[in-house]
């Protein structure tokens, strides 16, 4: 069957009310002999498919991890979209214990787009799950995120849109990791005198603070982590990040 025929069949499944689509998608992604073009289609489609069954979600997560790691070093320009789609979908499935996985996509040699999505995914996961525990294996994650934020918020590098976006997302990820160094970074961000960046940081971190406040009432968020995010948001607002 050609790629075109498979895409048509997949589109037909999108309109079915049963679980056929999710089951077919996961089963296809689990195959070890996928053609690259068909794999790309499946990864892009995975973002649009609801998967409810716990066992099916676990299988999908494992398949996405494998394909994302394979695509990470793919030199094809068209591989970026499927890779980023796979990473975003995986972020919606992953357990908090697997946070170190994102280091695989924050390497110096990784594409800017890949690092952007990895950082955004970190923020999204932590916003809903709460700040991570102080585990030794997360020290490298915190260190790498902080390193990226400090580098790309440098006045000499922040001038390009790509660098500014990378610095902003790294800053927000550091805050979501409850990294104490985020307070110093917030001062650095304010000193750049770029109101747009400040407003964007507030827009990204305010929902984190609100969700963590809710989680703290359930005993699922440490008070210290919530204080860091709240303090950072106040600093950014006072520095010119008000709406």
URTAPE-V943528 format. One record per residue. N is the residue number from 1. RES is the residue in one letter. SS is DSSP state (2 for helix, 1 for strand, 0 for the rest). PSI is psi in whole degrees, 0 to 359 (* if undefined). D_CENTER is the distance of its C-alpha to the mean C-alpha in Angstrom with 1 decimal. Layout:
BEGIN
n=N res=RES ss=SS psi=PSI d_center=D_CENTER
n=N res=RES ss=SS psi=PSI d_center=D_CENTER
END
This chain:
BEGIN
n=1 res=X ss=0 psi=135 d_center=34.4
n=2 res=X ss=0 psi=164 d_center=33.0
n=3 res=X ss=2 psi=320 d_center=29.3
n=4 res=X ss=2 psi=318 d_center=30.6
n=5 res=X ss=2 psi=322 d_center=32.3
n=6 res=X ss=2 psi=319 d_center=29.2
n=7 res=X ss=2 psi=319 d_center=27.1
n=8 res=X ss=2 psi=318 d_center=30.0
n=9 res=X ss=2 psi=321 d_center=30.1
n=10 res=X ss=2 psi=318 d_center=26.4
n=11 res=X ss=2 psi=323 d_center=26.9
n=12 res=X ss=2 psi=320 d_center=29.9
n=13 res=X ss=2 psi=331 d_center=28.0
n=14 res=X ss=2 psi=335 d_center=25.6
n=15 res=X ss=0 psi=2 d_center=28.7
n=16 res=X ss=0 psi=140 d_center=29.8
n=17 res=X ss=0 psi=349 d_center=29.6
n=18 res=X ss=0 psi=194 d_center=29.4
n=19 res=X ss=0 psi=12 d_center=26.8
n=20 res=X ss=2 psi=317 d_center=27.9
n=21 res=X ss=2 psi=310 d_center=24.8
n=22 res=X ss=2 psi=316 d_center=22.3
n=23 res=X ss=2 psi=319 d_center=24.8
n=24 res=X ss=2 psi=319 d_center=25.6
n=25 res=X ss=2 psi=312 d_center=22.0
n=26 res=X ss=2 psi=316 d_center=21.2
n=27 res=X ss=2 psi=321 d_center=24.6
n=28 res=X ss=2 psi=318 d_center=24.2
n=29 res=X ss=2 psi=337 d_center=20.9
n=30 res=X ss=0 psi=347 d_center=22.6
n=31 res=X ss=0 psi=146 d_center=25.4
n=32 res=X ss=0 psi=357 d_center=25.9
n=33 res=X ss=0 psi=34 d_center=27.7
n=34 res=X ss=0 psi=136 d_center=25.4
n=35 res=X ss=0 psi=147 d_center=26.3
n=36 res=X ss=2 psi=318 d_center=23.5
n=37 res=X ss=2 psi=321 d_center=24.0
n=38 res=X ss=2 psi=321 d_center=24.0
n=39 res=X ss=2 psi=318 d_center=20.9
n=40 res=X ss=2 psi=317 d_center=19.1
n=41 res=X ss=2 psi=315 d_center=20.5
n=42 res=X ss=2 psi=320 d_center=19.4
n=43 res=X ss=2 psi=319 d_center=15.8
n=44 res=X ss=2 psi=322 d_center=15.9
n=45 res=X ss=2 psi=334 d_center=17.8
n=46 res=X ss=2 psi=332 d_center=15.6
n=47 res=X ss=0 psi=338 d_center=13.4
n=48 res=X ss=0 psi=358 d_center=16.7
n=49 res=X ss=0 psi=127 d_center=18.2
n=50 res=X ss=0 psi=129 d_center=18.5
n=51 res=X ss=0 psi=113 d_center=19.0
n=52 res=X ss=0 psi=321 d_center=20.7
n=53 res=X ss=0 psi=132 d_center=22.7
n=54 res=X ss=2 psi=316 d_center=21.3
n=55 res=X ss=2 psi=322 d_center=22.7
n=56 res=X ss=2 psi=323 d_center=21.4
n=57 res=X ss=2 psi=320 d_center=17.8
n=58 res=X ss=2 psi=318 d_center=18.2
n=59 res=X ss=2 psi=317 d_center=19.7
n=60 res=X ss=2 psi=317 d_center=17.0
n=61 res=X ss=2 psi=315 d_center=14.4
n=62 res=X ss=2 psi=319 d_center=16.7
n=63 res=X ss=2 psi=319 d_center=17.4
n=64 res=X ss=2 psi=318 d_center=13.9
n=65 res=X ss=2 psi=312 d_center=13.4
n=66 res=X ss=2 psi=314 d_center=16.7
n=67 res=X ss=2 psi=323 d_center=16.3
n=68 res=X ss=2 psi=319 d_center=13.1
n=69 res=X ss=2 psi=325 d_center=14.9
n=70 res=X ss=2 psi=322 d_center=17.9
n=71 res=X ss=2 psi=342 d_center=16.4
n=72 res=X ss=0 psi=319 d_center=14.8
n=73 res=X ss=0 psi=15 d_center=18.3
n=74 res=X ss=0 psi=124 d_center=19.6
n=75 res=X ss=0 psi=352 d_center=21.4
n=76 res=X ss=0 psi=134 d_center=21.8
n=77 res=X ss=0 psi=325 d_center=20.4
n=78 res=X ss=0 psi=357 d_center=19.9
n=79 res=X ss=2 psi=343 d_center=17.6
n=80 res=X ss=2 psi=313 d_center=14.7
n=81 res=X ss=2 psi=307 d_center=14.3
n=82 res=X ss=2 psi=322 d_center=14.4
n=83 res=X ss=2 psi=312 d_center=12.1
n=84 res=X ss=2 psi=322 d_center=9.3
n=85 res=X ss=2 psi=317 d_center=10.5
n=86 res=X ss=2 psi=320 d_center=10.6
n=87 res=X ss=2 psi=317 d_center=7.1
n=88 res=X ss=2 psi=318 d_center=6.1
n=89 res=X ss=2 psi=321 d_center=9.2
n=90 res=X ss=2 psi=322 d_center=8.9
n=91 res=X ss=2 psi=331 d_center=6.1
n=92 res=X ss=0 psi=352 d_center=9.0
n=93 res=X ss=0 psi=336 d_center=11.5
n=94 res=X ss=0 psi=144 d_center=10.8
n=95 res=X ss=0 psi=155 d_center=13.1
n=96 res=X ss=2 psi=332 d_center=12.4
n=97 res=X ss=2 psi=343 d_center=14.8
n=98 res=X ss=2 psi=19 d_center=12.5
n=99 res=X ss=2 psi=323 d_center=10.2
n=100 res=X ss=2 psi=343 d_center=12.2
n=101 res=X ss=2 psi=326 d_center=11.0
n=102 res=X ss=2 psi=343 d_center=8.2
n=103 res=X ss=2 psi=333 d_center=11.3
n=104 res=X ss=2 psi=345 d_center=12.4
n=105 res=X ss=2 psi=16 d_center=10.2
n=106 res=X ss=0 psi=24 d_center=11.0
n=107 res=X ss=0 psi=154 d_center=14.7
n=108 res=X ss=0 psi=328 d_center=17.1
n=109 res=X ss=0 psi=354 d_center=17.9
n=110 res=X ss=0 psi=150 d_center=14.6
n=111 res=X ss=0 psi=153 d_center=14.4
n=112 res=X ss=2 psi=316 d_center=13.2
n=113 res=X ss=2 psi=321 d_center=11.2
n=114 res=X ss=2 psi=315 d_center=9.5
n=115 res=X ss=2 psi=323 d_center=8.8
n=116 res=X ss=2 psi=311 d_center=7.7
n=117 res=X ss=2 psi=322 d_center=5.0
n=118 res=X ss=2 psi=316 d_center=4.2
n=119 res=X ss=2 psi=317 d_center=4.8
n=120 res=X ss=2 psi=322 d_center=3.6
n=121 res=X ss=2 psi=320 d_center=1.0
n=122 res=X ss=2 psi=313 d_center=4.3
n=123 res=X ss=2 psi=315 d_center=6.0
n=124 res=X ss=2 psi=318 d_center=5.9
n=125 res=X ss=2 psi=313 d_center=7.0
n=126 res=X ss=2 psi=332 d_center=9.4
n=127 res=X ss=2 psi=323 d_center=10.6
n=128 res=X ss=2 psi=330 d_center=12.0
n=129 res=X ss=2 psi=342 d_center=13.0
n=130 res=X ss=0 psi=167 d_center=14.3
n=131 res=X ss=0 psi=147 d_center=14.4
n=132 res=X ss=0 psi=157 d_center=14.7
n=133 res=X ss=0 psi=165 d_center=18.3
n=134 res=X ss=0 psi=68 d_center=20.0
n=135 res=X ss=0 psi=143 d_center=19.8
n=136 res=X ss=2 psi=325 d_center=21.1
n=137 res=X ss=2 psi=351 d_center=18.5
n=138 res=X ss=2 psi=353 d_center=15.8
n=139 res=X ss=2 psi=320 d_center=17.9
n=140 res=X ss=2 psi=324 d_center=16.7
n=141 res=X ss=2 psi=310 d_center=13.0
n=142 res=X ss=2 psi=316 d_center=14.4
n=143 res=X ss=2 psi=318 d_center=16.8
n=144 res=X ss=2 psi=317 d_center=14.6
n=145 res=X ss=2 psi=316 d_center=12.2
n=146 res=X ss=2 psi=321 d_center=15.5
n=147 res=X ss=2 psi=316 d_center=17.1
n=148 res=X ss=2 psi=318 d_center=14.8
n=149 res=X ss=2 psi=314 d_center=15.2
n=150 res=X ss=2 psi=322 d_center=18.9
n=151 res=X ss=2 psi=310 d_center=19.3
n=152 res=X ss=2 psi=356 d_center=17.8
n=153 res=X ss=0 psi=10 d_center=19.2
n=154 res=X ss=0 psi=135 d_center=22.6
n=155 res=X ss=0 psi=331 d_center=25.1
n=156 res=X ss=0 psi=346 d_center=26.0
n=157 res=X ss=0 psi=339 d_center=22.6
n=158 res=X ss=0 psi=357 d_center=21.0
n=159 res=X ss=0 psi=332 d_center=23.4
n=160 res=X ss=0 psi=148 d_center=21.5
n=161 res=X ss=2 psi=320 d_center=18.9
n=162 res=X ss=2 psi=313 d_center=16.5
n=163 res=X ss=2 psi=320 d_center=17.1
n=164 res=X ss=2 psi=318 d_center=17.0
n=165 res=X ss=2 psi=320 d_center=13.6
n=166 res=X ss=2 psi=317 d_center=12.2
n=167 res=X ss=2 psi=319 d_center=14.3
n=168 res=X ss=2 psi=313 d_center=13.2
n=169 res=X ss=2 psi=324 d_center=9.4
n=170 res=X ss=2 psi=321 d_center=10.6
n=171 res=X ss=2 psi=314 d_center=13.1
n=172 res=X ss=2 psi=324 d_center=11.0
n=173 res=X ss=2 psi=322 d_center=8.9
n=174 res=X ss=2 psi=319 d_center=12.4
n=175 res=X ss=2 psi=319 d_center=13.7
n=176 res=X ss=2 psi=336 d_center=11.4
n=177 res=X ss=0 psi=3 d_center=12.5
n=178 res=X ss=0 psi=37 d_center=15.9
n=179 res=X ss=0 psi=122 d_center=16.9
n=180 res=X ss=0 psi=329 d_center=20.5
n=181 res=X ss=0 psi=350 d_center=20.3
n=182 res=X ss=2 psi=329 d_center=18.2
n=183 res=X ss=2 psi=315 d_center=21.6
n=184 res=X ss=2 psi=322 d_center=23.1
n=185 res=X ss=2 psi=325 d_center=20.2
n=186 res=X ss=2 psi=320 d_center=20.7
n=187 res=X ss=2 psi=318 d_center=24.3
n=188 res=X ss=2 psi=319 d_center=23.4
n=189 res=X ss=2 psi=318 d_center=21.3
n=190 res=X ss=2 psi=320 d_center=24.3
n=191 res=X ss=2 psi=342 d_center=26.7
n=192 res=X ss=0 psi=341 d_center=25.1
n=193 res=X ss=0 psi=51 d_center=26.6
n=194 res=X ss=0 psi=89 d_center=24.1
n=195 res=X ss=2 psi=325 d_center=24.0
n=196 res=X ss=2 psi=317 d_center=21.4
n=197 res=X ss=2 psi=320 d_center=18.8
n=198 res=X ss=2 psi=315 d_center=20.0
n=199 res=X ss=2 psi=321 d_center=19.9
n=200 res=X ss=2 psi=320 d_center=16.3
n=201 res=X ss=2 psi=318 d_center=15.3
n=202 res=X ss=2 psi=317 d_center=17.5
n=203 res=X ss=2 psi=324 d_center=16.1
n=204 res=X ss=2 psi=327 d_center=12.5
n=205 res=X ss=2 psi=335 d_center=14.0
n=206 res=X ss=2 psi=315 d_center=16.9
n=207 res=X ss=2 psi=328 d_center=15.2
n=208 res=X ss=2 psi=313 d_center=13.7
n=209 res=X ss=2 psi=319 d_center=17.3
n=210 res=X ss=2 psi=317 d_center=18.9
n=211 res=X ss=2 psi=320 d_center=16.9
n=212 res=X ss=2 psi=327 d_center=17.6
n=213 res=X ss=2 psi=317 d_center=21.2
n=214 res=X ss=2 psi=317 d_center=21.5
n=215 res=X ss=2 psi=327 d_center=20.2
n=216 res=X ss=2 psi=328 d_center=22.6
n=217 res=X ss=2 psi=338 d_center=25.5
n=218 res=X ss=0 psi=4 d_center=24.7
n=219 res=X ss=0 psi=20 d_center=24.6
n=220 res=X ss=0 psi=11 d_center=20.9
n=221 res=X ss=0 psi=125 d_center=19.9
n=222 res=X ss=0 psi=140 d_center=21.9
n=223 res=X ss=2 psi=325 d_center=23.8
n=224 res=X ss=2 psi=320 d_center=23.1
n=225 res=X ss=2 psi=318 d_center=19.3
n=226 res=X ss=2 psi=321 d_center=20.0
n=227 res=X ss=2 psi=321 d_center=22.6
n=228 res=X ss=2 psi=311 d_center=20.4
n=229 res=X ss=2 psi=316 d_center=18.0
n=230 res=X ss=2 psi=318 d_center=21.2
n=231 res=X ss=2 psi=317 d_center=23.0
n=232 res=X ss=2 psi=315 d_center=20.3
n=233 res=X ss=2 psi=318 d_center=20.3
n=234 res=X ss=2 psi=318 d_center=24.1
n=235 res=X ss=2 psi=318 d_center=24.3
n=236 res=X ss=2 psi=320 d_center=22.3
n=237 res=X ss=2 psi=316 d_center=24.4
n=238 res=X ss=2 psi=332 d_center=27.5
n=239 res=X ss=2 psi=357 d_center=26.7
n=240 res=X ss=2 psi=11 d_center=26.5
n=241 res=X ss=2 psi=16 d_center=23.2
n=242 res=X ss=0 psi=154 d_center=25.1
n=243 res=X ss=0 psi=* d_center=24.9
END
